[in-house]
Amino acid sequence: MMRKQKPVKDSFVIMTELVLPNDTNTLNNLMGGRMMHLMDIAAAISAQKHSNRIVVTASVDNVSFREGIRLGSVVTLQAQVTRAFASSMEVHIDVWAEDIPSGTKIKSNEAFFTFVAVDQSGRPIDVPEAIAETEEEIRLYDGALRRRQLRLVLGGRMQPQEATELKSLFAMS
Ligand SMILES: CC(=O)SCCNC(=O)CCNC(=O)[C@H](O)C(C)(C)COP(=O)(O)OP(=O)(O)OC[C@H]1O[C@@H](n2cnc3c(N)ncnc32)[C@H](O)[C@@H]1OP(=O)(O)O
């Protein structure tokens, strides 16, 4: 049976949050764990929209916090599936912090999450193929296989010699 296809743009999610006192540390900056929580939710909704399934977080690639986000800031999270494999999907997420009184908006961080679609018993289940259309979507799609191999090797789920994309990247023999 032919695998179902869906454009990646159908998985686009935008989520906006106000940084409140309960979200901050003693320096009045948004706590990293709270930020990760928001990122996980926005990215999971994106993976759900692509797969129309329950999804679980399988892994998160490195996240660095460039600048503190102040109490009262508005945080905007934008997530979209970059590529689907069999049951897993890579989701790219961008996070912006906006200080409305001063009119400043900075990119706070970005990350790649991997979600796996599961059935009611928690077993992985295949998802539709993801179709990239714009130049940026195609750039992210093209890099997704390399990132997948890297995270699977680092997670001990793939032998380095099987990682063909990484071999060409590092010109390994
Ligand atoms: C501590 C927390 O907060 S956890 C947060 C919530 N997340 C969870 O509870 C998920 C817990 N983990 C699980 O349920 C399972 O490990 C699953 C569903 C993610 C994977 O189940 P497994 O039985 O290992 O499945 P399997 O080996 O068949 O792999 C299924 C897919 O997951 C992918 N996968 C598994 N582990 C990882 C990983 N660490 N990183 C990226 N992808 C992964 C595989 O590459 C495979 O993808 P594919 O089908 O597209 O080729």
The ligand as a Gaussian input file, in Angstrom:
#p B3LYP/6-31G(d) Opt

LIG

0 1
 C       12.076000      11.064000      31.099000
 C       11.040000      11.577000      30.221000
 O       10.577000      12.629000      30.397000
 S       10.614000      10.659000      28.863000
 C        9.466000      11.664000      27.991000
 C        8.397000      10.953000      27.345000
 N        8.905000       9.985000      26.453000
 C        8.653000       8.702000      26.679000
 O        8.022000       8.297000      27.633000
 C        9.190000       7.771000      25.638000
 C        9.791000       6.526000      26.261000
 N       10.349000       5.693000      25.224000
 C        9.610000       4.830000      24.495000
 O        8.409000       4.691000      24.688000
 C       10.328000       4.012000      23.433000
 O       11.714000       4.018000      23.705000
 C       10.099000       4.580000      21.997000
 C        8.626000       4.472000      21.607000
 C       10.554000       6.045000      21.855000
 C       10.927000       3.747000      20.993000
 O       10.542000       2.412000      21.196000
 P       11.484000       1.170000      20.756000
 O       10.843000      -0.069000      21.181000
 O       12.884000       1.453000      21.125000
 O       11.259000       1.237000      19.211000
 P       12.209000       0.991000      17.989000
 O       13.593000       0.556000      18.328000
 O       11.393000       0.149000      17.074000
 O       12.318000       2.468000      17.382000
 C       11.169000       3.136000      16.940000
 C       11.618000       4.465000      16.400000
 O       12.099000       5.270000      17.464000
 C       13.337000       5.835000      17.093000
 N       14.111000       6.055000      18.304000
 C       14.233000       5.216000      19.343000
 N       15.028000       5.768000      20.265000
 C       15.399000       6.975000      19.805000
 C       16.220000       8.024000      20.293000
 N       16.821000       7.955000      21.471000
 N       16.381000       9.134000      19.535000
 C       15.779000       9.233000      18.326000
 N       14.978000       8.276000      17.816000
 C       14.811000       7.167000      18.537000
 C       13.956000       4.779000      16.181000
 O       14.972000       5.347000      15.391000
 C       12.749000       4.351000      15.384000
 O       12.500000       5.316000      14.373000
 P       11.889000       4.871000      12.931000
 O       10.702000       3.979000      13.200000
 O       11.457000       6.145000      12.304000
 O       12.981000       4.176000      12.199000

